[in-house]
Amino acid sequence: MTHYKCPICNSISYLHDVVDFNKSCEELNGNFLPRSGTPIYYTICSTCNFLFAPDFMNWTNDEFHSRIYNEDYAIVDPDYLNKRPEFNFSLLERFFKNVKNVITHLDYGGGNGSLSKKLVEAGWNSKSYDPFSETENNISNIEKFNLITAFEVFEHAPNPNLLMEKIINLINDDGVVILSTLINDGNIKVNQRLDWWYASPRNGHVSLFSLKSLKILGEKYNFNFASMGVGYHVYFKKYPSWARSLTEEL
């Protein structure tokens, strides 16, 4: 049986299922792309239930640009252009509007930068960075932020450890990382086909986390972990006083 080492906990991961490359999140809305004929294999960790597609670990940025994050990406994720940035803007304003003057914010994986632009217009000190965006803002290797958001980012990371290494170099010790990604708990079943809509390679969803795997990943980098439910989660080391409004959700 084909198996791999889990990048989260180093346990053995076994082949779970295979789907077509063109499986997209829009199938949830009844919109199906023509089948590509390219098989994408997902494996699942026997210990932490992290589900991932090993083939993508070897892709270059150019391959991601040409095959996933291209001019057709909005077809499989129409919400990323406006709807999602608007919702996340409202979320951050709700939690931190009264303390935004003490926040230095980075929207990691921010796509076209829409969220950060909205925040700047509202008086925030905010920057956007996306490793796959052609319009990414530059951030220096020595910049530090006390709030990093990574909305719908972790499922796109072919190597979660590399993502965490980048984040750990950008966050202050008393900073907070807010991320959103749906959890595979209850959505992945042993000996059943991978029909969960979120497991969609055409969207770049190549890493699908359980709560256990998110917690273990954070512990590897000395982060505490808490989940807000409905797909939002928090990493932190020393919890800052300015973020106390967020604790009501934890």
C-alpha positions in Angstrom: 0.0 0.0 0.0 1.3 3.4 -0.9 2.1 5.6 2.1 3.8 8.9 2.9 5.1 10.6 6.0 2.6 13.1 7.4 4.2 16.6 7.2 2.3 17.6 10.4 3.1 14.8 12.9 5.5 12.5 10.9 3.2 9.5 11.3 2.3 7.2 8.4 -0.2 8.5 5.9 -2.1 6.2 3.6 -3.8 6.7 0.3 -7.4 7.8 0.9 -8.9 8.4 -2.6 -8.3 9.9 -6.0 -10.3 12.8 -7.6 -10.1 14.6 -10.9 -7.9 17.7 -11.0 -11.0 19.8 -12.1 -13.0 18.9 -9.0 -13.9 22.4 -7.7 -15.7 24.0 -4.8 -18.3 25.3 -7.2 -19.7 21.8 -7.5 -21.4 22.6 -4.2 -23.5 25.1 -6.3 -24.1 22.6 -9.1 -21.4 24.0 -11.4 -19.1 21.3 -12.8 -16.0 21.7 -15.0 -15.2 19.2 -17.7 -13.1 16.4 -16.4 -9.4 16.9 -17.0 -8.3 13.3 -16.9 -5.6 14.2 -14.5 -5.8 12.1 -11.2 -5.0 13.8 -7.9 -4.3 11.5 -5.0 -5.1 12.5 -1.4 -3.5 10.7 1.5 -4.7 10.8 5.2 -2.6 10.6 8.3 -3.3 7.7 10.6 -2.6 9.8 13.7 -3.7 13.4 13.2 -6.1 12.9 10.2 -4.4 15.6 8.1 -5.5 15.0 4.5 -3.1 16.2 1.8 -2.2 15.8 -1.9 1.5 14.9 -2.1 2.0 15.7 -5.8 1.6 19.4 -5.1 4.5 19.5 -2.8 6.8 19.4 -5.9 5.0 22.1 -7.9 6.8 25.4 -8.7 5.1 28.8 -8.3 4.9 29.0 -12.1 2.9 25.7 -12.2 0.5 27.1 -9.5 0.1 30.3 -11.5 -0.5 28.6 -14.8 -2.7 25.7 -13.7 -4.6 27.0 -10.7 -4.2 30.7 -9.9 -4.8 31.8 -13.5 -7.3 34.0 -15.3 -10.0 31.3 -14.8 -9.7 31.1 -11.0 -12.7 33.3 -10.4 -14.8 30.6 -12.0 -14.1 28.2 -9.2 -13.9 30.7 -6.4 -16.1 33.8 -7.3 -16.2 34.9 -3.7 -12.5 35.7 -3.4 -12.8 38.9 -5.4 -15.3 40.9 -3.3 -17.6 38.9 -1.0 -14.9 37.3 1.1 -12.8 40.4 1.6 -16.0 42.4 2.6 -17.0 39.8 5.1 -13.5 39.6 6.7 -13.3 43.4 6.8 -16.5 43.5 8.8 -15.2 40.7 11.0 -12.0 42.6 11.8 -13.8 45.9 12.3 -16.1 44.2 14.8 -13.3 42.8 16.9 -10.7 45.5 16.7 -12.2 48.8 15.5 -11.6 50.4 18.8 -7.9 49.3 19.1 -6.8 49.5 15.5 -4.4 52.3 16.3 -2.1 49.8 18.2 -2.4 47.1 15.5 0.1 46.4 12.7 -1.7 44.1 10.4 -0.6 41.7 7.6 -3.1 39.9 5.5 -1.1 36.8 4.5 -2.3 35.2 1.3 -4.3 38.3 0.6 -4.7 37.7 -3.1 -5.3 41.0 -4.9 -5.1 42.9 -1.6 -8.7 43.9 -1.4 -9.0 43.3 2.3 -5.9 45.3 3.2 -7.1 48.2 1.0 -10.4 48.3 2.8 -8.7 48.3 6.1 -6.3 51.1 5.1 -9.2 53.2 4.0 -10.7 52.7 7.4 -7.6 53.9 9.2 -5.7 50.7 9.8 -2.0 50.1 9.4 -2.3 47.1 7.1 -0.3 45.4 4.4 -1.1 42.5 2.1 1.2 39.7 0.9 0.4 36.7 -1.3 3.2 34.4 -2.6 1.0 33.5 -5.6 -0.2 37.0 -6.5 1.3 39.0 -9.3 0.3 42.2 -7.5 1.7 41.3 -4.1 2.9 44.0 -1.8 6.5 43.7 -0.8 7.3 43.0 2.8 10.9 43.1 4.2 12.5 40.2 6.0 12.7 42.3 9.2 9.1 43.5 9.4 7.0 42.3 12.3 3.3 42.4 12.8 1.1 41.9 15.8 -1.9 40.7 13.9 -1.6 38.4 10.9 -4.7 37.1 9.1 -4.6 34.1 6.8 -8.1 33.8 5.5 -8.6 30.7 3.3 -4.9 30.2 3.1 -3.9 27.1 5.0 -5.7 24.7 2.7 -3.7 26.1 -0.2 -0.3 25.4 1.4 1.4 22.4 -0.3 3.8 22.4 2.7 2.2 23.7 5.9 5.6 23.8 7.6 7.0 26.3 5.1 3.9 28.4 5.6 4.4 28.3 9.4 8.0 29.2 9.1 7.1 32.3 7.1 4.5 33.3 9.6 6.7 32.8 12.6 9.2 35.2 11.1 6.6 37.8 10.7 4.6 37.8 13.9 5.6 39.5 17.1 5.9 37.4 20.3 2.7 39.0 21.6 0.9 38.8 18.3 -2.1 36.9 17.1 -2.7 34.8 14.0 -6.3 34.5 12.8 -6.8 31.9 10.1 -9.8 30.5 8.4 -10.0 27.0 7.0 -12.8 24.4 7.1 -12.1 21.3 9.3 -12.3 17.8 7.8 -13.6 16.3 11.1 -16.8 14.5 10.2 -16.3 15.2 6.5 -13.7 12.4 5.7 -14.8 8.9 6.3 -12.7 5.7 6.2 -13.4 3.5 3.2 -15.7 6.1 1.6 -15.1 8.2 -1.4 -13.8 11.7 -1.0 -16.9 13.6 -2.0 -16.5 16.6 0.4 -16.9 19.7 -1.7 -14.0 21.4 0.0 -11.5 18.8 -1.2 -11.1 20.5 -4.6 -7.7 20.5 -6.3 -8.8 23.0 -9.0 -9.2 25.5 -6.2 -5.8 24.7 -4.9 -7.2 22.9 -1.8 -4.3 20.6 -1.3 -4.1 20.5 2.6 -7.2 19.8 4.6 -6.9 19.9 8.4 -8.5 18.3 11.3 -8.6 20.2 14.6 -6.0 17.8 16.0 -3.6 18.5 13.1 -4.0 22.3 13.4 -3.2 22.0 17.1 -0.2 19.8 16.5 1.1 22.1 13.8 0.9 25.1 16.1 2.7 23.3 18.9 5.6 22.6 16.6 6.1 26.4 16.4 5.3 27.1 20.1 1.9 28.4 19.4 -1.2 28.0 21.5 -4.3 27.1 19.5 -8.0 27.9 19.9 -10.9 27.5 17.5 -13.7 30.0 17.1 -15.9 27.4 15.3 -17.3 27.8 11.8 -13.9 27.6 10.3 -12.0 30.4 12.1 -9.1 29.6 14.4 -6.4 31.4 16.4 -2.6 30.9 17.0 -0.9 32.9 19.7 2.1 32.8 22.1 1.6 35.6 24.6 -2.0 36.8 24.3 -2.1 40.6 23.9 -4.5 42.7 26.0 -5.7 44.6 22.9 -7.2 41.4 21.6 -9.4 40.7 24.6 -12.6 41.3 22.5 -11.6 38.2 20.5 -11.6 36.0 23.6 -15.4 36.1 23.8 -15.4 34.0 20.7 -12.8 31.4 21.8 
